[in-house]
């Protein structure tokens, strides 16, 4: 099973492949902030420090939201992530 490591608390969690990062956080009360949960507010922006190839590719809409929210390279929206393999995630403040 894939593992999600959150740098905010240093914990690692096992999840089934294909798990939504948003659903995982909601079900486990994992420490990651979300706003609208549909990819338009940018509250859940994060960087995948390790395993960026182990999540789905960003959509055009996700990239537009990221562009409006930050100029940090490689940012993704946590609410849009589907976990397919091991990842290490750092939330952007």
C-alpha positions as CSV (number, residue, x, y, z in Angstrom):
1,X,0.0,0.0,0.0
2,X,1.2,3.5,-0.7
3,X,2.4,5.7,2.2
4,X,1.7,9.4,2.8
5,X,4.2,11.2,4.9
6,X,3.2,14.6,6.2
7,X,6.0,17.0,7.0
8,X,3.7,19.0,9.3
9,X,3.6,16.3,11.9
10,X,6.3,13.9,10.7
11,X,3.8,10.9,10.6
12,X,3.4,8.3,7.8
13,X,0.1,6.8,6.9
14,X,-0.7,3.8,4.7
15,X,-3.5,4.2,2.2
16,X,-5.0,2.2,-0.6
17,X,-3.8,3.1,-4.1
18,X,-6.2,5.6,-5.7
19,X,-7.0,7.3,-2.4
20,X,-8.0,11.0,-2.5
21,X,-5.7,13.0,-0.4
22,X,-8.7,15.2,0.7
23,X,-10.7,12.1,1.7
24,X,-7.8,10.7,3.6
25,X,-7.3,14.0,5.5
26,X,-11.0,14.2,6.4
27,X,-11.2,10.6,7.5
28,X,-8.1,10.6,9.7
29,X,-8.2,14.3,10.8
30,X,-4.7,14.7,9.4
31,X,-3.2,18.2,9.8
32,X,-3.8,19.8,6.4
33,X,-5.9,22.9,5.7
34,X,-8.7,22.9,3.1
35,X,-11.1,25.5,2.1
36,X,-13.6,25.0,-0.8
37,X,-12.4,21.4,-1.5
38,X,-13.0,21.8,-5.2
39,X,-9.8,23.3,-6.4
40,X,-10.7,27.0,-6.7
41,X,-9.6,28.7,-3.5
42,X,-5.9,27.5,-3.1
43,X,-6.1,27.0,0.7
44,X,-4.8,23.4,0.4
45,X,-1.7,24.2,-1.7
46,X,1.2,21.9,-1.0
47,X,4.5,20.7,-2.5
48,X,5.2,17.0,-3.0
49,X,8.7,16.8,-1.6
50,X,9.1,13.1,-2.6
51,X,7.1,11.0,-5.0
52,X,5.6,13.6,-7.3
53,X,5.3,10.9,-10.0
54,X,3.0,9.0,-7.6
55,X,0.0,11.3,-7.9
56,X,-2.3,12.2,-10.7
57,X,-1.3,15.0,-13.2
58,X,-2.7,18.4,-12.5
59,X,-5.6,19.6,-14.6
60,X,-5.7,22.9,-16.4
61,X,-8.1,24.3,-13.8
62,X,-5.8,23.2,-11.0
63,X,-2.8,24.9,-12.6
64,X,-4.9,28.1,-13.1
65,X,-5.7,28.2,-9.4
66,X,-2.1,27.6,-8.4
67,X,-0.9,30.4,-10.7
68,X,-3.3,32.8,-9.0
69,X,-2.3,31.7,-5.4
70,X,1.5,31.4,-5.5
71,X,4.7,31.6,-7.5
72,X,6.3,28.7,-5.6
73,X,7.5,26.1,-8.1
74,X,5.8,22.7,-8.1
75,X,2.8,23.6,-6.0
76,X,-0.2,21.3,-6.1
77,X,-3.7,21.5,-4.6
78,X,-4.2,18.9,-1.9
79,X,-7.9,18.6,-2.7
80,X,-7.1,17.5,-6.2
81,X,-4.4,14.8,-5.4
82,X,-5.0,11.1,-6.0
83,X,-2.3,9.0,-4.2
84,X,-0.9,6.2,-6.4
85,X,2.4,5.5,-4.5
86,X,4.6,6.8,-1.7
87,X,4.6,10.6,-1.3
88,X,6.0,13.1,1.2
89,X,3.8,16.3,1.4
90,X,4.6,19.7,2.7
91,X,1.8,22.2,3.1
92,X,2.5,25.8,1.8
93,X,1.4,28.5,4.3
